[in-house]
Amino acid sequence: MFIGRVVGTVTDEPIAAASVSIGGSRFTTDESGRFEGPVQDAGVQSVFVSGENIVNRVTYVNMGAAADITLDVIQERPPFDLGFFRKFVRNGYDAPDVLIPIRRLTEPPKIYIKTVDEAGTPINDATLQTTANVMREVAATWAGGRFGIDVIEFGAETRVGSAGWVTVIWPNPAEDGICGRAPVGTTGGSIRLNYLANCNPCGGASRIQARTVRHELGHIFGYWHTGDLADVMGGLPTPRNACDQHPSSREILHARYSYSRPYGNAEPDSDPPTSVRQQHSQIYVVD
């Protein structure tokens, strides 16, 4: 016999009248979100949860290891916005016809900030410290509160190609038309900050604006462009007063939903068959 419970993702609110299918058995949750039944098969079983105002959920449970099962589902109601979620974590703004599985970090990243640009010219201290401080400040937000940055190191070398590391690189000569570039949801690569391209119109000693750092680190943590100036991940030309823009309230909320799901969770809310999944071989890099 097992006891199960269905609750809201992030809210932890009990979900009544949800339909739960485990193997060949079906259950309906009571007012407390509870259901129970005999264990039919002790191995890993697929679980399907549906109901009114619920984003259909597919996940997997080892019935031989769990007497108590808690299943969390996304409730399709404000403040959660499924359309925004698809843009933010599935690349639905730039490629709405090809919604991709969630690409997010599974452990705190290590950051290596180069102290010289690609031509060997030293980067001024204000630019280096602004980059490091902004990354420390925003990392936990982008990780849905689950973790921050493991370590930040400075040096003239590189960690590109080293798993777990993200290297901050300063192009020289400048790259036209962009202020930054980063891969989405992966480590081992680099964030390119185009400090020679007048990317801090707000002035100050730093040659790169805080918003650009937050945006590129957002890509690293698994987020795509939303097409809205209200968001740090908007991906549109921004006005001068946005130099120190912070993540919007909806970015903060939907990051928590993204980081409640495993790497590879697919549209609409389907987990990969195993809890441990290899990184995709294809790497997406976004300006």
BATI-248248 format. One line per 5 residues: number of its first residue (from 1); their letters; for each residue x negated, y, z of C-alpha. Coordinates in steps of 0.02 Angstrom, whole numbers, plus 50000, padded with zeros to 5 digits. Example, Ala and Ser with C-alpha at 12.3 -4.5 7.8 and 13.67 -1.06 7.14 Angstrom:
BEGIN
1> AS> 49385:49775:50390 | 49316:49947:50357
END
This chain:
BEGIN
1> MFIGR> 50000:50000:50000 | 49940:50175:49960 | 50005:50347:50002 | 49992:50488:49876 | 50021:50674:49874
6> VVGTV> 50040:50801:49734 | 49988:50979:49771 | 49957:51138:49675 | 49781:51173:49613 | 49707:51320:49711
11> TDEPI> 49869:51346:49809 | 49872:51172:49891 | 50062:51191:49895 | 50161:51027:49897 | 50246:50987:49731
16> AAASV> 50418:50908:49746 | 50507:50807:49609 | 50346:50776:49512 | 50337:50617:49408 | 50181:50513:49439
21> SIGGS> 50131:50364:49330 | 49990:50251:49390 | 49957:50102:49279 | 50129:50025:49250 | 50210:50102:49405
26> RFTTD> 50308:50264:49416 | 50348:50371:49567 | 50436:50534:49608 | 50371:50648:49744 | 50481:50701:49890
31> ESGRF> 50497:50877:49963 | 50325:50863:50044 | 50245:50810:49879 | 50226:50633:49946 | 50244:50466:49859
36> EGPVQ> 50192:50288:49903 | 50188:50112:49836 | 50095:49948:49827 | 49925:49935:49742 | 49956:49839:49580
41> DAGVQ> 49777:49839:49516 | 49624:49879:49620 | 49517:49951:49480 | 49509:50124:49403 | 49683:50174:49344
46> SVFVS> 49740:50318:49235 | 49861:50437:49319 | 49987:50548:49230 | 50079:50686:49324 | 50218:50791:49249
51> GENIV> 50364:50896:49306 | 50452:51062:49292 | 50329:51208:49275 | 50181:51088:49286 | 50041:51079:49157
56> NRVTY> 50039:50893:49117 | 49892:50813:49207 | 49791:50660:49164 | 49658:50598:49285 | 49586:50435:49351
61> VNMGA> 49589:50354:49523 | 49495:50204:49591 | 49640:50114:49675 | 49522:49993:49760 | 49432:50133:49852
66> AADIT> 49574:50249:49903 | 49719:50215:50020 | 49766:50399:50014 | 49774:50492:49849 | 49787:50680:49826
71> LDVIQ> 49824:50740:49650 | 49816:50925:49612 | 49911:51000:49466 | 49917:51172:49387 | 50084:51259:49410
76> ERPPF> 50126:51356:49253 | 50188:51514:49336 | 50114:51684:49383 | 49982:51726:49430 | 49915:51577:49331
81> DLGFF> 49922:51616:49144 | 49898:51466:49029 | 49869:51577:48877 | 49730:51672:48965 | 49657:51510:49034
86> RKFVR> 49643:51442:48857 | 49550:51598:48799 | 49438:51608:48952 | 49384:51426:48971 | 49430:51343:48804
91> NGYDA> 49372:51474:48677 | 49552:51509:48629 | 49521:51690:48581 | 49384:51661:48453 | 49444:51488:48398
96> PDVLI> 49628:51463:48447 | 49650:51311:48335 | 49506:51213:48414 | 49527:51219:48602 | 49372:51138:48676
101> PIRRL> 49347:51040:48838 | 49291:51138:48990 | 49104:51171:48989 | 49053:51223:49164 | 48903:51203:49276
106> TEPPK> 48905:51057:49396 | 48770:51122:49514 | 48692:51290:49562 | 48577:51354:49424 | 48397:51408:49448
111> IYIKT> 48354:51575:49367 | 48183:51622:49297 | 48169:51806:49249 | 48024:51845:49135 | 47924:51998:49189
116> VDEAG> 47865:52034:49011 | 47960:52045:48848 | 47927:51935:48696 | 47787:52050:48639 | 47702:52046:48809
121> TPIND> 47758:52219:48867 | 47796:52227:49055 | 47978:52253:49107 | 48003:52391:49234 | 48046:52342:49411
126> ATLQT> 48218:52426:49412 | 48272:52321:49263 | 48209:52160:49343 | 48288:52195:49511 | 48455:52251:49436
131> TANVM> 48462:52088:49338 | 48422:51981:49490 | 48538:52074:49610 | 48687:52069:49492 | 48663:51883:49461
136> REVAA> 48658:51847:49648 | 48814:51952:49675 | 48925:51878:49538 | 48871:51694:49532 | 48990:51630:49666
141> TWAGG> 49134:51721:49581 | 49097:51636:49416 | 49084:51467:49505 | 49257:51486:49581 | 49179:51504:49754
146> RFGID> 49099:51332:49747 | 48915:51384:49739 | 48798:51524:49693 | 48622:51528:49623 | 48495:51404:49690
151> VIEFG> 48340:51512:49668 | 48277:51662:49568 | 48095:51668:49516 | 47996:51797:49418 | 47847:51770:49304
156> AETRV> 47770:51788:49132 | 47800:51607:49083 | 47964:51517:49039 | 48077:51378:49099 | 48165:51353:48932
161> GSAGW> 48189:51166:48907 | 48188:51128:49094 | 48352:51056:49157 | 48436:51161:49290 | 48343:51321:49241
166> VTVIW> 48403:51474:49146 | 48266:51590:49081 | 48300:51776:49059 | 48211:51833:48900 | 48186:52012:48837
171> PNPAE> 48180:52017:48646 | 48049:52127:48564 | 48083:52190:48433 | 48264:52227:48477 | 48402:52119:48406
176> DGICG> 48528:52221:48308 | 48709:52235:48359 | 48707:52146:48528 | 48663:52183:48708 | 48647:52002:48760
181> RAPVG> 48666:51821:48709 | 48685:51659:48809 | 48740:51477:48788 | 48905:51425:48865 | 48914:51308:49014
186> TTGGS> 48739:51238:49013 | 48564:51259:49084 | 48395:51228:49005 | 48412:51376:48888 | 48400:51564:48901
191> IRLNY> 48494:51726:48924 | 48430:51855:48800 | 48450:52033:48865 | 48422:52161:48728 | 48345:52296:48837
196> LANCN> 48270:52393:48690 | 48438:52421:48604 | 48506:52565:48711 | 48615:52445:48809 | 48629:52553:48964
201> PCGGA> 48712:52715:48905 | 48759:52756:49085 | 48577:52801:49123 | 48470:52758:49272 | 48304:52671:49285
206> SRIQA> 48368:52500:49231 | 48358:52467:49044 | 48506:52346:49050 | 48678:52380:49122 | 48754:52275:49261
211> RTVRH> 48906:52231:49157 | 48798:52150:49023 | 48713:52040:49152 | 48881:51987:49225 | 48946:51949:49050
216> ELGHI> 48799:51840:48997 | 48795:51747:49162 | 48981:51717:49137 | 48939:51624:48977 | 48814:51517:49071
221> FGYWH> 48947:51471:49199 | 49066:51417:49061 | 49170:51565:49001 | 49215:51631:48829 | 49276:51798:48762
226> TGDLA> 49453:51851:48808 | 49475:51994:48685 | 49528:52116:48822 | 49430:52267:48885 | 49501:52236:49059
231> DVMGG> 49391:52082:49073 | 49202:52071:49093 | 49213:51927:48967 | 49314:52033:48845 | 49181:52023:48710
236> LPTPR> 49229:52192:48636 | 49132:52356:48626 | 49153:52436:48796 | 49170:52619:48846 | 49030:52709:48939
241> NACDQ> 49121:52701:49106 | 49117:52510:49101 | 48930:52498:49136 | 48958:52425:49311 | 49120:52332:49272
246> HPSSR> 49159:52184:49385 | 49263:52028:49344 | 49449:52064:49335 | 49569:51987:49460 | 49630:51863:49329
251> EILHA> 49452:51812:49286 | 49418:51780:49470 | 49577:51677:49489 | 49558:51573:49331 | 49375:51537:49371
256> RYSYS> 49440:51446:49525 | 49552:51340:49414 | 49410:51302:49294 | 49294:51248:49435 | 49430:51136:49508
261> RPYGN> 49411:51025:49354 | 49267:50913:49299 | 49156:50951:49152 | 49245:50888:48996 | 49425:50918:49056
266> AEPDS> 49523:50936:48893 | 49682:51025:48838 | 49805:51036:48919 | 49734:50962:49082 | 49655:50793:49046
271> DPPTS> 49501:50734:49140 | 49368:50627:49056 | 49384:50441:49099 | 49233:50446:49214 | 49187:50570:49349
276> VRQQH> 49010:50583:49281 | 48997:50638:49101 | 48844:50679:48997 | 48827:50855:48930 | 48887:50881:48752
281> SQIYV> 48745:50879:48625 | 48817:51032:48540 | 48767:51196:48624 | 48875:51349:48596 | 48785:51516:48604
286> VD> 48887:51675:48619 | 48841:51860:48608
END
